[in-house]
Amino acid sequence: MLQRIQVIKAEGFLFLACVSAIALIPLLPEYFSPVLAIVAVFLAAKDAHARGTVIQVGVLGKLLLLYIAYMAFGIAYSSHKMNSLATVAMWLVMFLVYLSLTTVLHNRHRLHCALFFVAAAAGTIGLIACFQYLYRMVFGQDSLSNQFWLRIDEWFYQYFPLEINLDMGTNRSASTFTNPNMLAEYLVMVTPIAGYYGFCGKRTAPRLLARAFTVLAVFGIIMSFSRGAYLALLSMLLLIIVTHLRKLTPFMMCLVAAVSLVPEAIIGRLLSIGQGGHAIFERLEAWEVAMEAIVRSPLIGMGPGVSNFWDFLLKMGVNVPHAHNLILQVLVEGGFIALFLLCLVATRLLQDSLTLLNRSRQAAPVGRVFLMFAVAFIVHGMVDYPFLSPKLIGIFCMVLGFFDTMSGTYLTNRITPLKKLFEPVTKRFRKKKSL
């Protein structure tokens, strides 16, 4: 009996430590992300061993591994092999976040605990973004940096020089990220998940707190002044209205009240989408150059990593680091093969989300929240590139891990041991070795 209690305690500690490591990824600087991902999968493996199981992987994880394997092939013809190698390594390491979640989230209690941690991290980051904006608005733009970790980042990159711009002369909040657009990309991905935990289910104290965190996350998106994120928020709102037609009147009342509370500067930022501006013209130029690069190598692209296309952009007189468009950047780096592989992930996610939405009353909220994620992610991806940093890739993998785990409750045969994926290869290797 005492031994069983010790096993349960160890199991709970390992799980909480694993989820805490994942929740800290968006809160800490970029260079901590790979370390936290490795720590998380190590704790997940220990937790699985304590329960007599192994690392688990779902359908979306298998498809994502296929995409990463293809990117690894692209290193061979890349002009910047070190950047391409670093990009593939970044994807592989941050994929460990996905494996950690699909391994440890084996029951509903653990799932709810992990969702609360994610909501708390999103709310904290949103709160920091709000504080940054309000403080700078009251005391002046030079009174406080819009990057929470700026001083530490400056010291770190002094000894580990990377191609990253830390000088952001803007009043837009970046919170714990190095760029306001990256903050917006993160919050767009996690807000539907935080909202799911906060607004679906019984009104317990953690869920009510998660509601406050969700609101703070939304305000964090607003303070980023990212017009792409604003459009993503509107797409999520539209999806909620379409799937809740019976509650249309309260939703519209809440929308009118929310708009009346939003500062005029933010409304002006949203309305400026169709009025041009430097950022919009810069994106149009990047898209035009991207089309030229795609025509040169439409099937396999230029190779993974932003350096290849960055050089091409600079040669064409456009000083931006990437295409500012998910589809175009994927086509530039990996061609139509890479886009096809990512479309497999997106198709499976959308297909299963719609299946869950129509399956039962219990499964519908799960389908709705991930449909919101998919739509918002695609809308935002039309004007930005969300696979630029370890943090963003780790959060993307985290969302896929939540989806495979949560949908596994309602869809059968979804989570399987990771070692089964490599069994054909290992069997063939053993056979050759025995000969």
RODO-2510 file (C-alpha; in nm, 4 decimals, decimal comma):
residues 435
     n   res          X          Y          Z
     1     m     0,0000     0,0000     0,0000
     2     l     0,2820     0,2397     0,0945
     3     q     0,4606     0,1571    -0,2301
     4     r     0,1416     0,2367    -0,4276
     5     i     0,1072     0,5753    -0,2521
     6     q     0,4693     0,6566    -0,3357
     7     v     0,4096     0,5708    -0,7018
     8     i     0,0990     0,7974    -0,7125
     9     k     0,2918     1,0861    -0,5523
    10     a     0,5827     1,0450    -0,7939
    11     e     0,3395     1,0266    -1,0844
    12     g     0,1686     1,3501    -0,9798
    13     f     0,4963     1,5356    -0,9310
    14     l     0,6341     1,4259    -1,2676
    15     f     0,3164     1,5306    -1,4448
    16     l     0,3008     1,8731    -1,2791
    17     a     0,6689     1,9339    -1,3486
    18     c     0,6214     1,8337    -1,7133
    19     v     0,3204     2,0621    -1,7655
    20     s     0,4954     2,3463    -1,5797
    21     a     0,7938     2,3199    -1,8146
    22     i     0,5624     2,3454    -2,1164
    23     a     0,3700     2,6397    -1,9659
    24     l     0,6987     2,8248    -1,9066
    25     i     0,7987     2,8104    -2,2750
    26     p     0,6099     3,1283    -2,3794
    27     l     0,6961     3,3054    -2,0534
    28     l     1,0760     3,2716    -2,0728
    29     p     1,3172     3,3923    -2,3463
    30     e     1,3466     3,2009    -2,6744
    31     y     1,6734     3,0242    -2,5894
    32     f     1,5124     2,8486    -2,2909
    33     s     1,2479     2,6857    -2,5129
    34     p     1,4559     2,3895    -2,6405
    35     v     1,5799     2,3181    -2,2885
    36     l     1,2248     2,3229    -2,1488
    37     a     1,1038     2,0939    -2,4304
    38     i     1,3785     1,8406    -2,3517
    39     v     1,3025     1,8613    -1,9790
    40     a     0,9308     1,8120    -2,0479
    41     v     0,9778     1,4968    -2,2576
    42     f     1,2246     1,3567    -2,0035
    43     l     0,9679     1,4025    -1,7254
    44     a     0,6948     1,2597    -1,9510
    45     a     0,9064     0,9509    -2,0165
    46     k     0,9649     0,9051    -1,6420
    47     d     0,5936     0,9492    -1,5789
    48     a     0,5098     0,6942    -1,8491
    49     h     0,7585     0,4465    -1,7021
    50     a     0,5996     0,4877    -1,3586
    51     r     0,2620     0,3971    -1,5143
    52     g     0,4047     0,1066    -1,7109
    53     t     0,3696     0,2663    -2,0542
    54     v     0,5842     0,4505    -2,3111
    55     i     0,5947     0,7723    -2,5137
    56     q     0,2748     0,8113    -2,7176
    57     v     0,2021     0,9714    -3,0557
    58     g    -0,1238     1,0499    -3,2380
    59     v    -0,2298     1,0957    -3,5992
    60     l    -0,1344     1,4629    -3,6258
    61     g     0,2024     1,3878    -3,4682
    62     k     0,2785     1,1242    -3,7305
    63     l     0,1893     1,3638    -4,0107
    64     l     0,4026     1,6372    -3,8548
    65     l     0,6973     1,3972    -3,8281
    66     l     0,6599     1,3310    -4,1999
    67     y     0,6823     1,7043    -4,2672
    68     i     0,9940     1,7357    -4,0479
    69     a     1,1554     1,4390    -4,2280
    70     y     1,0967     1,6103    -4,5614
    71     m     1,2519     1,9329    -4,4282
    72     a     1,5583     1,7304    -4,3279
    73     f     1,5867     1,6176    -4,6901
    74     g     1,5916     1,9844    -4,7937
    75     i     1,9214     2,0430    -4,6122
    76     a     2,0978     1,8667    -4,9020
    77     y     2,0189     2,1395    -5,1581
    78     s     2,0004     2,4428    -4,9269
    79     s     2,2478     2,7274    -4,9861
    80     h     2,2570     2,7973    -4,6106
    81     k     2,3037     2,4457    -4,4754
    82     m     2,3741     2,5510    -4,1172
    83     n     2,0555     2,7589    -4,1007
    84     s     1,8573     2,4731    -4,2557
    85     l     2,0092     2,2248    -4,0111
    86     a     1,9253     2,4556    -3,7201
    87     t     1,5670     2,4901    -3,8474
    88     v     1,5148     2,1137    -3,8693
    89     a     1,6755     2,0676    -3,5268
    90     m     1,4435     2,3377    -3,3865
    91     w     1,1382     2,1523    -3,5211
    92     l     1,2598     1,8173    -3,3852
    93     v     1,3317     1,9525    -3,0383
    94     m     1,0075     2,1498    -3,0100
    95     f     0,8124     1,8467    -3,1360
    96     l     0,9019     1,6963    -2,7980
    97     v     0,6352     1,9261    -2,6501
    98     y     0,3739     1,7365    -2,8522
    99     l     0,5098     1,3975    -2,7386
   100     s     0,5110     1,5124    -2,3759
   101     l     0,1423     1,6052    -2,3802
   102     t     0,0201     1,2975    -2,5684
   103     t     0,2095     1,0864    -2,3145
   104     v     0,1067     1,2434    -1,9823
   105     l    -0,2547     1,3471    -2,0564
   106     h    -0,4130     1,0068    -2,0085
   107     n    -0,7162     1,1148    -1,8038
   108     r    -0,9561     1,4090    -1,7711
   109     h    -0,8137     1,5374    -1,4431
   110     r    -0,4683     1,5777    -1,5965
   111     l    -0,6151     1,7380    -1,9071
   112     h    -0,8001     2,0035    -1,7053
   113     c    -0,4886     2,0740    -1,4998
   114     a    -0,2789     2,1217    -1,8157
   115     l    -0,5440     2,3473    -1,9702
   116     f    -0,5418     2,5650    -1,6585
   117     f    -0,1623     2,5998    -1,6777
   118     v    -0,1860     2,7067    -2,0432
   119     a    -0,4632     2,9585    -1,9633
   120     a    -0,2598     3,0985    -1,6723
   121     a     0,0468     3,1468    -1,8937
   122     a    -0,1606     3,3179    -2,1658
   123     g    -0,3304     3,5461    -1,9123
   124     t     0,0002     3,6417    -1,7497
   125     i     0,1535     3,7275    -2,0865
   126     g    -0,1563     3,9278    -2,1801
   127     l    -0,1376     4,1156    -1,8491
   128     i     0,2274     4,2049    -1,9102
   129     a     0,1355     4,3326    -2,2573
   130     c    -0,1397     4,5537    -2,1134
   131     f     0,0915     4,6911    -1,8445
   132     q     0,3616     4,7692    -2,1022
   133     y     0,1222     4,9600    -2,3243
   134     l    -0,0465     5,1581    -2,0430
   135     y     0,2827     5,2434    -1,8703
   136     r     0,4417     5,3662    -2,1938
   137     m     0,1285     5,5625    -2,2809
   138     v     0,1333     5,7444    -1,9436
   139     f     0,5090     5,7926    -1,8918
   140     g     0,6358     5,8017    -2,2506
   141     q     0,7625     5,5503    -2,5040
   142     d     1,1177     5,5524    -2,3641
   143     s     1,0074     5,4882    -2,0055
   144     l     0,9771     5,1099    -2,0463
   145     s     1,0811     4,8566    -2,3059
   146     n     0,8043     4,6769    -2,4924
   147     q     1,0082     4,3557    -2,4555
   148     f     1,0054     4,2023    -2,1086
   149     w     1,3380     4,0181    -2,1475
   150     l     1,5213     4,2875    -2,3495
   151     r     1,8182     4,3340    -2,1115
   152     i     1,8755     3,9606    -2,0742
   153     d     1,8360     3,9104    -2,4503
   154     e     2,0912     4,1827    -2,5242
   155     w     2,3401     4,0163    -2,2926
   156     f     2,2744     3,6674    -2,4301
   157     y     2,2932     3,7551    -2,7992
   158     q     2,6142     3,9446    -2,7333
   159     y     2,7853     3,6083    -2,6733
   160     f     2,5652     3,4018    -2,9046
   161     p     2,5106     3,6307    -3,2048
   162     l     2,2032     3,5413    -3,4069
   163     e     2,0191     3,7219    -3,6854
   164     i     1,7535     3,8806    -3,4665
   165     n     1,6384     4,2409    -3,4421
   166     l     1,5876     4,3526    -3,0802
   167     d     1,5408     4,7208    -3,1643
   168     m     1,1638     4,7706    -3,1829
   169     g     1,0957     5,1439    -3,2037
   170     t     0,7200     5,1087    -3,1577
   171     n     0,4561     5,1484    -2,8902
   172     r     0,3156     4,8024    -2,9631
   173     s     0,3533     4,5549    -2,6757
   174     a     0,5693     4,2464    -2,7231
   175     s     0,5360     4,1147    -2,3638
   176     t     0,7726     3,8172    -2,3142
   177     f     0,8369     3,7859    -2,6896
   178     t     1,0884     3,9726    -2,9055
   179     n     0,8290     4,1078    -3,1479
   180     p     0,4635     4,2194    -3,1170
   181     n     0,3643     4,0029    -3,4133
   182     m     0,5097     3,6951    -3,2408
   183     l     0,3127     3,7809    -2,9260
   184     a    -0,0044     3,8031    -3,1346
   185     e     0,0684     3,4720    -3,3099
   186     y     0,1112     3,2962    -2,9747
   187     l    -0,2050     3,4408    -2,8226
   188     v    -0,4127     3,3636    -3,1325
   189     m    -0,3098     2,9975    -3,0994
   190     v    -0,3788     2,9571    -2,7276
   191     t    -0,6812     3,1818    -2,6698
   192     p    -0,9335     2,9238    -2,8023
   193     i    -0,7874     2,6584    -2,5691
   194     a    -0,7911     2,8895    -2,2673
   195     g    -1,1485     2,9896    -2,3532
   196     y    -1,2539     2,6270    -2,3846
   197     y    -1,1398     2,5479    -2,0315
   198     g    -1,2789     2,8703    -1,8870
   199     f    -1,6223     2,8731    -2,0490
   200     c    -1,7058     2,5027    -2,0993
   201     g    -1,8048     2,2937    -1,8005
   202     k    -1,9081     2,3636    -1,4435
   203     r    -1,8330     2,7006    -1,2847
   204     t    -1,5491     2,5964    -1,0571
   205     a    -1,2957     2,8405    -0,9144
   206     p    -1,0172     2,7351    -1,1578
   207     r    -1,2533     2,7769    -1,4548
   208     l    -1,3648     3,1225    -1,3416
   209     l    -0,9999     3,2183    -1,3035
   210     a    -0,9347     3,0778    -1,6514
   211     r    -1,2068     3,3088    -1,7851
   212     a    -1,0172     3,6072    -1,6476
   213     f    -0,6977     3,4721    -1,8048
   214     t    -0,8773     3,4382    -2,1398
   215     v    -0,9950     3,7986    -2,1255
   216     l    -0,6396     3,9107    -2,0455
   217     a    -0,5128     3,7068    -2,3416
   218     v    -0,7602     3,8841    -2,5707
   219     f    -0,6452     4,2215    -2,4378
   220     g    -0,2871     4,1067    -2,5001
   221     i    -0,3764     4,0534    -2,8663
   222     i    -0,5302     4,4003    -2,8766
   223     m    -0,2177     4,5607    -2,7248
   224     s     0,0024     4,3913    -2,9847
   225     f    -0,1652     4,6134    -3,2494
   226     s    -0,1350     4,3249    -3,4951
   227     r    -0,3975     4,3747    -3,7647
   228     g    -0,3646     4,0119    -3,8715
   229     a    -0,4435     3,9053    -3,5156
   230     y    -0,7452     4,1386    -3,5115
   231     l    -0,8771     3,9626    -3,8212
   232     a    -0,8095     3,6273    -3,6542
   233     l    -1,0098     3,7385    -3,3496
   234     l    -1,2968     3,8462    -3,5726
   235     s    -1,2901     3,5085    -3,7471
   236     m    -1,3128     3,3320    -3,4095
   237     l    -1,6026     3,5543    -3,3081
   238     l    -1,7799     3,4861    -3,6372
   239     l    -1,7350     3,1118    -3,5885
   240     i    -1,8825     3,1343    -3,2369
   241     i    -2,1831     3,3235    -3,3732
   242     v    -2,2378     3,0718    -3,6550
   243     t    -2,2257     2,7770    -3,4162
   244     h    -2,4415     2,9509    -3,1530
   245     l    -2,7196     3,1075    -3,3579
   246     r    -2,9641     3,0707    -3,0685
   247     k    -2,7426     3,2969    -2,8562
   248     l    -2,6870     3,5581    -3,1273
   249     t    -2,8456     3,8483    -2,9352
   250     p    -2,6263     3,8191    -2,6206
   251     f    -2,3166     3,7782    -2,8372
   252     m    -2,3964     4,0923    -3,0346
   253     m    -2,4620     4,2868    -2,7128
   254     c    -2,1261     4,1753    -2,5736
   255     l    -1,9556     4,2693    -2,9005
   256     v    -2,1044     4,6213    -2,8989
   257     a    -2,0020     4,6653    -2,5340
   258     a    -1,6482     4,5415    -2,6042
   259     v    -1,6046     4,7703    -2,9057
   260     s    -1,7214     5,0697    -2,7020
   261     l    -1,4468     5,0009    -2,4459
   262     v    -1,1645     4,9585    -2,6991
   263     p    -0,9373     5,2663    -2,7278
   264     e    -0,9747     5,4777    -3,0412
   265     a    -0,6130     5,4096    -3,1448
   266     i    -0,6859     5,0359    -3,1678
   267     i    -1,0033     5,0880    -3,3710
   268     g    -0,8015     5,3108    -3,6027
   269     r    -0,5370     5,0388    -3,6354
   270     l    -0,8007     4,7883    -3,7450
   271     l    -0,9646     5,0286    -3,9908
   272     s    -0,6250     5,1089    -4,1456
   273     i    -0,6026     4,7612    -4,3015
   274     g    -0,7436     4,8798    -4,6324
   275     q    -0,5684     5,2171    -4,6325
   276     g    -0,2195     5,1050    -4,7243
   277     g     0,0833     5,2046    -4,5154
   278     h     0,4494     5,1051    -4,5038
   279     a     0,3925     4,7628    -4,3460
   280     i     0,1236     4,6661    -4,5966
   281     f     0,3246     4,7790    -4,9007
   282     e     0,6279     4,5970    -4,7591
   283     r     0,4249     4,2766    -4,7373
   284     l     0,2993     4,3190    -5,0932
   285     e     0,6584     4,3540    -5,2134
   286     a     0,7623     4,0433    -5,0163
   287     w     0,4733     3,8450    -5,1662
   288     e     0,5717     3,9503    -5,5172
   289     v     0,9319     3,8409    -5,4595
   290     a     0,8086     3,5147    -5,3043
   291     m     0,6136     3,4346    -5,6196
   292     e     0,9315     3,4811    -5,8235
   293     a     1,1223     3,2474    -5,5908
   294     i     0,8471     2,9839    -5,6103
   295     v     0,8526     2,9906    -5,9908
   296     r     1,2273     2,9173    -5,9829
   297     s     1,1844     2,6008    -5,7722
   298     p     0,8149     2,5108    -5,7421
   299     l     0,8450     2,1459    -5,6368
   300     i     1,1102     2,1337    -5,3635
   301     g     1,1752     2,5007    -5,2859
   302     m     1,5003     2,6634    -5,1707
   303     g     1,5493     2,4571    -4,8546
   304     p     1,4284     2,4951    -4,4930
   305     g     1,5062     2,8047    -4,2885
   306     v     1,4556     3,1727    -4,3592
   307     s     1,8137     3,2540    -4,4620
   308     n     1,7796     3,1327    -4,8228
   309     f     1,4773     3,3493    -4,8952
   310     w     1,6090     3,6364    -4,6822
   311     d     1,9120     3,6627    -4,9102
   312     f     1,6848     3,6504    -5,2137
   313     l     1,4660     3,9283    -5,0696
   314     l     1,7682     4,1500    -5,0013
   315     k     1,8939     4,0978    -5,3574
   316     m     1,5543     4,2132    -5,4819
   317     g     1,5697     4,5241    -5,2595
   318     v     1,3147     4,4119    -4,9961
   319     n     1,4476     4,4252    -4,6389
   320     v     1,2215     4,1787    -4,4555
   321     p     1,3263     3,8408    -4,3059
   322     h     1,0457     3,6272    -4,4518
   323     a     0,7407     3,6308    -4,6783
   324     h     0,4919     3,7406    -4,4085
   325     n     0,2619     3,4686    -4,5381
   326     l     0,2503     3,1088    -4,4173
   327     i     0,1615     2,9493    -4,7515
   328     l     0,4139     3,1504    -4,9540
   329     q     0,6950     3,0910    -4,7020
   330     v     0,6274     2,7156    -4,6968
   331     l     0,6272     2,7103    -5,0780
   332     v     0,9527     2,9069    -5,0896
   333     e     1,1274     2,6783    -4,8417
   334     g     0,9873     2,3363    -4,9348
   335     g     0,7869     2,3778    -5,2531
   336     f     0,4537     2,2143    -5,3250
   337     i     0,5633     1,8927    -5,1517
   338     a     0,6026     2,0737    -4,8175
   339     l     0,2712     2,2536    -4,8655
   340     f     0,1001     1,9232    -4,9443
   341     l     0,2352     1,7655    -4,6244
   342     l     0,1182     2,0600    -4,4124
   343     c    -0,2189     2,0462    -4,5868
   344     l    -0,2482     1,6840    -4,4714
   345     v    -0,2111     1,8057    -4,1109
   346     a    -0,4629     2,0866    -4,1673
   347     t    -0,7110     1,8594    -4,3470
   348     r    -0,7029     1,6009    -4,0707
   349     l    -0,7450     1,8697    -3,8058
   350     l    -1,0402     2,0306    -3,9847
   351     q    -1,2004     1,6963    -4,0712
   352     d    -1,1831     1,5649    -3,7157
   353     s    -1,2962     1,9010    -3,5724
   354     l    -1,6085     1,8933    -3,7895
   355     t    -1,6699     1,5293    -3,6928
   356     l    -1,6481     1,6199    -3,3238
   357     l    -1,8709     1,9233    -3,3771
   358     n    -2,1508     1,6988    -3,5047
   359     r    -2,0882     1,3867    -3,2976
   360     s    -2,2424     1,4594    -2,9580
   361     r    -2,3172     1,7357    -2,7104
   362     q    -2,0027     1,6472    -2,5135
   363     a    -1,7748     1,6327    -2,8185
   364     a    -1,9070     1,9505    -2,9862
   365     p    -1,7095     2,2004    -2,7698
   366     v    -1,3837     2,0171    -2,8484
   367     g    -1,4554     2,0314    -3,2210
   368     r    -1,5563     2,3967    -3,1975
   369     v    -1,2456     2,5125    -3,0124
   370     f    -1,0035     2,3462    -3,2533
   371     l    -1,2036     2,4652    -3,5515
   372     m    -1,1620     2,8151    -3,4079
   373     f    -0,7890     2,7541    -3,3722
   374     a    -0,7568     2,6286    -3,7312
   375     v    -0,9549     2,9158    -3,8834
   376     a    -0,7779     3,1841    -3,6771
   377     f    -0,4359     3,0284    -3,7439
   378     i    -0,4972     3,0248    -4,1207
   379     v    -0,6377     3,3809    -4,1251
   380     h    -0,3412     3,5144    -3,9289
   381     g    -0,1038     3,3083    -4,1414
   382     m    -0,2102     3,5039    -4,4496
   383     v    -0,0175     3,8091    -4,3232
   384     d     0,2505     3,6548    -4,0993
   385     y     0,4756     3,3519    -4,0638
   386     p     0,4062     3,1657    -3,7374
   387     f     0,6939     2,9117    -3,7644
   388     l     0,9750     3,1590    -3,7081
   389     s     1,0968     3,0759    -3,3561
   390     p     1,1240     2,7851    -3,1086
   391     k     0,8505     2,9350    -2,8901
   392     l     0,5944     2,9537    -3,1701
   393     i     0,6758     2,6076    -3,3066
   394     g     0,6551     2,4652    -2,9537
   395     i     0,3136     2,6245    -2,8975
   396     f     0,1919     2,4945    -3,2350
   397     c     0,3047     2,1426    -3,1388
   398     m     0,1406     2,1878    -2,7989
   399     v    -0,1969     2,2680    -2,9591
   400     l    -0,1712     1,9613    -3,1837
   401     g    -0,0886     1,7531    -2,8769
   402     f    -0,3984     1,8805    -2,6986
   403     f    -0,6105     1,8040    -3,0044
   404     d    -0,4900     1,4456    -3,0440
   405     t    -0,5379     1,3860    -2,6716
   406     m    -0,8798     1,5515    -2,6350
   407     s    -1,0262     1,4089    -2,9535
   408     g    -0,9017     1,0641    -2,8527
   409     t    -1,1836     1,0563    -2,5978
   410     y    -1,4425     1,0607    -2,8756
   411     l    -1,2524     0,9180    -3,1756
   412     t    -1,1028     0,5682    -3,1469
   413     n    -0,7516     0,4440    -3,2314
   414     r    -0,5774     0,7795    -3,2178
   415     i    -0,2922     0,7549    -2,9649
   416     t    -0,0362     0,4759    -3,0101
   417     p     0,3151     0,4031    -2,8752
   418     l     0,5827     0,5982    -3,0604
   419     k     0,8031     0,2902    -3,0927
   420     k     0,5408     0,1276    -3,3183
   421     l     0,6064     0,3997    -3,5734
   422     f     0,9665     0,2817    -3,6122
   423     e     0,9062    -0,0932    -3,5768
   424     p     0,9295    -0,1677    -3,9544
   425     v     1,2684     0,0067    -3,9692
   426     t     1,4041    -0,1590    -3,6547
   427     k     1,2852    -0,5030    -3,7647
   428     r     1,4572    -0,4640    -4,1012
   429     f     1,7752    -0,3454    -3,9299
   430     r     1,7736    -0,6443    -3,6932
   431     k     1,7143    -0,8803    -3,9839
   432     k     2,0124    -0,7425    -4,1766
   433     k     2,2273    -0,7587    -3,8638
   434     s     2,1394    -1,1248    -3,8040
   435     l     2,2341    -1,2128    -4,1651
***
